[in-house]
């Protein structure tokens, strides 16, 4: 582990100490858990779920060119 220092408010410190005492864990452990939770919510899994949610949101629009139709008219050049 890497040691680091953070600044928190007096209210945050009191709340953290209270929760740590209730759960019988260290304040450091609570902070690490909060960081782990934040990272888990913002990883690729979350990104994928957001992309799934927004997929097709413009499917009913008529003012957007269909890319397949657009590319169908392109002339293909031979490779090499």
ABEGO torsion letter per residue (X at the ends): XBBBBBBBBAAAAAAAAAAAAAAGBBAAAAAAAAAAAAAAAABAAAAAAAAAAABGAAAABAABBBAAAAAAABBBBBBX
